[in-house]
Amino acid sequence: MENPENTVDSKSIKNIRVKILHDSKSMESGLTSDRYKMDYPERGLCIIINNKNFHPNTGMSFRSGTDVDAAHLRETFKSLNYEVRNKNDLTCKEIIDLLYNVSKEDHSQRSSFVCIILSHGEEGIIFGTDGSVELKRITSFFKGDKCRSLVGKPKLFIIQACRGTELDCGVETDSSTDDDITCQKIPVEADFLYAYSTAPGYYSWRNSKDGSWFIQSLCAMLKQYAHRLEIMQILTRVNRKVAMEFESYSLDFTFHAKKQVPCIMSMLTKELYFFP
């Protein structure tokens, strides 16, 4: 017979008992408990940080096409009933101050939160116009112990930025906080979703005329499916669209015929639909 208590297997933590919490109300309420509540008075904030011009001492180049991305994102998320706030060319301090202040707002009447960052980047890092800032520093403001009014609500971070300098050459394929939460605690890292434009370590492609591959695809898939599919289904379609429909063209052989696939990291605890 299975013991209802389990010990944590760790060299540094011993004899700690972990209780199995049974959410009887969730069990009884059926499928509705598996979905985030999206019928608050407001859908939520969508912050778009669009960095295009960088200080010379950073060595970062002008990001042509990013304004196209920002415009498409604004239109897309406004159509999903978000309050969209666009911010352009922010320094590291301005990014930190902006998101810290947003985390201190009262989100109690909002269903969710979205932050979109369009910038240069490296693994775990995004660039302000004057230098770099760790992504985990700015996302930490929205953890459950820091932003109480978003506890139990989905927090989406969408990152269009490089995560390294590797290039994907591709490979030929064979043609053939809701009312139903009854436990007293949830993890502070819960209910986050990170949608990255590319896999860890890789370059992220952008077109000066049409914008980035990832944002083009994200907006297209949201427009087509947000009224009927769950977020992970939508993002999987985004992955497929980027992977199958885009390939770089360059006179420099080093950058020619390269591929890209976005990356999803989810700590969501429920299904997320962009409608009640």
Secondary structure, DSSP 8 states (H G I E B T S, - for coil): ---SEEE---SS--S-EEE----HHHHHHGGGGGB----SSEEEEEEEEE-----GGGT----TTHHHHHHHHHHHHHHTT-EEEEEES--HHHHHHHHHHHHTS--TTEEEEEEEEES-EETTEEEETTEEEEHHHHHGGGSTTT-GGGTTS-EEEEEES---SB-B----------TT--SS---TTTTEEEEESS-TTB---EETTTEEHHHHHHHHHHHHHTTTS-HHHHHHHHHHHHHHH-----SSGGGTT-B---EEEE--SSB--S--
